[in-house]
Amino acid sequence: MDENPYGDPDDPSRHDPSYDERPPLVHTHVQHNIPRDAQLMGFDRNTEEGALIALAGSLSAAKPSHKLVAWVLLLAFSLPLLMTLWDELF
């Protein structure tokens, strides 16, 4: 009986030479400090929004330097909004 030199006919690598069996990189790293719902939306440390979520999730309230970073982040995101409101209202 002849052996098929290309393997199983149902094997995807037989039909597509660029087929790669390795999982994508976004699924191989650990996603600490990112909530499950954010992970389901596709956020991880490789996206801008996911990096901010991971940063905020890794802050500890017990460390004074982390509290300072949290206040700086709060100001960085709220100050433009407050300045816009001030400009529109007054």
C-alpha positions as CSV (number, residue, x, y, z in Angstrom):
1,M,0.0,0.0,0.0
2,D,1.3,3.5,-0.9
3,E,2.0,5.9,1.9
4,N,0.9,9.5,1.3
5,P,4.1,11.6,1.4
6,Y,2.0,14.6,2.5
7,G,0.5,13.0,5.6
8,D,-3.2,13.0,6.6
9,P,-5.5,14.7,4.0
10,D,-7.4,16.4,6.8
11,D,-4.2,18.0,8.2
12,P,-4.4,21.8,7.7
13,S,-0.6,22.0,7.2
14,R,-0.9,19.8,4.1
15,H,-3.0,22.4,2.3
16,D,-1.5,25.6,3.7
17,P,2.3,25.7,4.0
18,S,2.2,28.9,6.1
19,Y,0.0,27.1,8.7
20,D,1.6,27.4,12.2
21,E,0.4,25.1,15.0
22,R,1.8,27.4,17.7
23,P,-0.8,29.5,19.6
24,P,-0.8,33.2,18.9
25,L,1.5,35.3,21.1
26,V,-1.3,37.3,22.7
27,H,-2.5,34.1,24.4
28,T,0.8,32.8,25.6
29,H,1.6,35.4,28.2
30,V,0.2,35.7,31.7
31,Q,-2.5,38.3,32.0
32,H,-2.1,39.4,35.7
33,N,-4.0,42.4,37.0
34,I,-6.4,42.5,34.1
35,P,-10.0,41.7,34.9
36,R,-11.6,38.7,33.2
37,D,-14.2,40.9,31.4
38,A,-11.4,43.1,30.0
39,Q,-9.6,40.0,28.8
40,L,-12.8,38.9,27.0
41,M,-12.9,42.2,25.2
42,G,-9.4,41.6,23.9
43,F,-7.5,43.9,26.3
44,D,-4.0,42.7,27.3
45,R,-0.7,44.2,28.1
46,N,0.0,44.6,24.3
47,T,-2.8,47.1,23.8
48,E,-2.8,50.7,25.0
49,E,-6.0,50.4,27.0
50,G,-5.0,47.0,28.4
51,A,-1.6,48.4,29.5
52,L,-3.4,51.1,31.5
53,I,-5.7,48.6,33.0
54,A,-2.8,46.4,34.0
55,L,-0.9,49.3,35.4
56,A,-3.9,50.5,37.5
57,G,-4.5,46.9,38.6
58,S,-1.0,46.4,39.8
59,L,-1.0,49.4,42.2
60,S,-1.1,48.7,45.9
61,A,-2.8,51.0,48.3
62,A,-0.3,50.1,51.0
63,K,2.6,51.7,49.2
64,P,2.9,55.6,49.2
65,S,4.6,55.7,45.8
66,H,1.7,53.7,44.3
67,K,-0.8,56.2,45.8
68,L,1.2,59.0,44.2
69,V,1.0,57.3,40.8
70,A,-2.8,56.8,41.2
71,W,-3.3,60.5,42.0
72,V,-1.1,61.4,38.9
73,L,-3.2,59.1,36.7
74,L,-6.4,60.6,38.2
75,L,-5.3,64.1,37.4
76,A,-4.0,63.2,34.0
77,F,-7.4,61.8,33.0
78,S,-9.7,64.3,34.8
79,L,-7.9,67.6,34.3
80,P,-8.6,67.8,30.5
81,L,-12.3,67.1,31.2
82,L,-12.4,69.8,34.0
83,M,-10.7,72.3,31.8
84,T,-13.1,71.7,29.0
85,L,-16.1,72.1,31.2
86,W,-14.7,75.3,32.7
87,D,-14.1,76.7,29.2
88,E,-17.6,75.8,28.1
89,L,-19.5,77.0,31.2
90,F,-17.6,80.2,32.0
